[in-house]
Amino acid sequence: MVNSDPKTFQCELIGPAGKLLDCRTTSVVFPAHDGQVGILYDHMPMLSQLGLGVMRVAQPSNGGREPSGQPTEVDFFVDGGFALVAENSVTVIAYDAMALRNVEAQTIKSMMDKAAKSLASPTLSPSQRTHESERLRALRRIAESIPS
C-alpha cells in the first residue's frame, strides 16, 4: 500500500515580538526580495533575503485539516528579514511579522494610515519611498481579503 501521508518539515517564524510559529508543515511560500519562494520536503539548503508580502504555511492532517479534507493554510504578513532552509527545516526571521488569522480590519487600516503618513514625509529617500509604497499596496491587498 502506498503511504499517502505528506512528508513534513519544521517551520519557525520569529518576529520582533518573539516566536509567532513553530510547527510541522507540508509547504511554505514566502516573499523573497526577488519574488516568491516555495519550499517543500527535501528542499535544497538556501539562505534568502525576505521581501514584503504574505508568507503562507500549509498545516498537515491531524491538527490542520478542514472538513473538506484539505490542509489549512496559515498566513502571515512579513516585511524584511531572512529565511534559512536546511535539513528539512525553514527558519524565518522577519524584521516585521504579523499573523493574519483573525486580524481585525482596523489593525490593517492603522498600518495603512501609518504607511501613508510616512509616504507624505519629504525626508524619505527614494528607496524608503519605494518600500513604503510597496508596503501600502500589500496592506491594501490584505485589507481587501478580510471579510467585512
C-alpha positions as CSV (number, residue, x, y, z in Angstrom):
1,M,0.0,0.0,0.0
2,V,1.2,3.5,-0.9
3,N,1.8,5.8,2.0
4,S,-0.4,8.9,1.4
5,D,0.8,10.9,4.4
6,P,2.6,14.0,3.2
7,K,6.2,14.5,4.2
8,T,6.5,17.3,6.7
9,F,9.3,19.5,7.9
10,Q,9.8,22.0,10.7
11,C,8.9,25.7,10.2
12,E,9.6,28.6,12.6
13,L,8.7,32.2,12.2
14,I,10.3,34.7,14.5
15,G,9.4,38.4,14.5
16,P,10.3,41.4,16.7
17,A,7.9,40.3,19.4
18,G,9.2,36.7,19.5
19,K,8.2,33.3,18.0
20,L,5.0,33.5,16.0
21,L,5.0,30.0,14.6
22,D,6.7,26.7,15.4
23,C,5.1,23.8,13.6
24,R,5.4,20.9,11.2
25,T,4.3,21.8,7.7
26,T,4.0,20.3,4.2
27,S,4.8,23.6,2.4
28,V,5.9,27.1,2.9
29,V,5.7,30.0,0.5
30,F,7.4,33.3,1.4
31,P,8.1,36.6,-0.3
32,A,11.8,36.9,-1.1
33,H,13.4,40.1,-2.2
34,D,13.3,38.9,-5.8
35,G,10.0,37.0,-5.9
36,Q,8.0,34.2,-4.2
37,V,9.9,31.1,-2.9
38,G,8.1,27.8,-2.4
39,I,9.6,25.2,0.0
40,L,8.7,21.5,0.1
41,Y,10.2,18.5,1.9
42,D,13.8,17.9,1.0
43,H,14.4,21.3,-0.5
44,M,18.0,22.2,-1.1
45,P,19.7,24.3,1.6
46,M,19.5,28.1,1.0
47,L,19.6,31.5,2.6
48,S,17.2,34.1,1.3
49,Q,16.6,37.7,2.0
50,L,12.9,38.3,2.7
51,G,10.8,40.8,0.8
52,L,7.5,42.2,1.7
53,G,4.2,40.3,1.5
54,V,2.3,37.3,2.7
55,M,4.0,34.1,3.9
56,R,1.7,31.0,3.7
57,V,2.3,27.9,5.7
58,A,0.3,24.7,4.9
59,Q,-0.5,22.7,8.0
60,P,-0.9,18.9,7.5
61,S,-3.6,16.5,8.6
62,N,-4.4,15.7,12.2
63,G,-4.3,19.3,13.5
64,G,-4.9,21.3,10.4
65,R,-7.4,19.7,8.1
66,E,-10.6,21.5,7.2
67,P,-13.8,19.5,6.8
68,S,-13.1,19.3,3.1
69,G,-10.0,17.2,3.9
70,Q,-7.6,19.9,2.6
71,P,-4.8,21.1,4.7
72,T,-5.3,24.5,6.3
73,E,-3.1,27.4,5.4
74,V,-1.9,30.0,7.9
75,D,-0.9,33.4,6.6
76,F,1.5,36.0,8.0
77,F,2.4,39.4,6.8
78,V,6.2,39.7,6.7
79,D,8.4,42.7,5.9
80,G,12.1,42.1,5.5
81,G,14.5,39.7,7.2
82,F,15.9,36.3,6.2
83,A,14.8,32.7,5.7
84,L,17.2,29.8,6.2
85,V,16.3,26.4,4.6
86,A,18.4,23.4,5.7
87,E,17.9,19.8,6.7
88,N,14.1,19.8,6.3
89,S,13.7,23.0,8.4
90,V,12.7,26.5,7.5
91,T,13.5,29.3,9.9
92,V,12.2,32.8,9.0
93,I,13.5,35.8,11.0
94,A,11.4,38.8,10.0
95,Y,12.0,42.5,10.8
96,D,8.2,42.9,10.9
97,A,5.7,40.0,11.1
98,M,2.0,39.6,12.0
99,A,-0.4,36.7,11.9
100,L,-3.3,37.3,9.6
101,R,-5.7,34.8,11.1
102,N,-8.5,36.7,12.7
103,V,-6.7,40.0,12.2
104,E,-9.1,43.0,12.5
105,A,-9.7,45.3,9.6
106,Q,-8.9,48.2,12.0
107,T,-5.4,46.9,12.6
108,I,-4.7,46.8,8.9
109,K,-6.2,50.2,8.4
110,S,-4.0,51.6,11.1
111,M,-0.9,50.1,9.4
112,M,-2.1,51.6,6.1
113,D,-2.5,55.0,7.7
114,K,1.0,54.8,9.1
115,A,2.5,53.9,5.7
116,A,0.5,56.7,4.0
117,K,1.7,59.2,6.6
118,S,5.3,58.0,6.2
119,L,4.9,58.4,2.4
120,A,3.9,62.1,2.9
121,S,7.2,62.8,4.6
122,P,9.6,64.9,2.5
123,T,12.6,63.4,4.3
124,L,12.2,59.9,2.8
125,S,14.9,58.6,0.5
126,P,13.8,57.2,-2.9
127,S,14.4,53.6,-1.7
128,Q,12.4,54.3,1.5
129,R,9.6,55.9,-0.6
130,T,9.5,52.8,-2.8
131,H,9.4,50.5,0.2
132,E,6.6,52.4,1.9
133,S,4.6,52.4,-1.4
134,E,5.0,48.6,-1.7
135,R,4.0,48.2,1.9
136,L,0.9,50.3,1.4
137,R,0.0,48.2,-1.7
138,A,0.5,44.9,0.2
139,L,-1.6,46.1,3.1
140,R,-4.4,47.2,0.7
141,R,-4.5,43.7,-0.8
142,I,-4.7,42.2,2.7
143,A,-7.5,44.6,3.6
144,E,-9.5,43.5,0.6
145,S,-9.3,39.9,1.6
146,I,-10.6,40.5,5.1
147,P,-14.3,39.7,5.4
148,S,-16.3,42.7,6.4
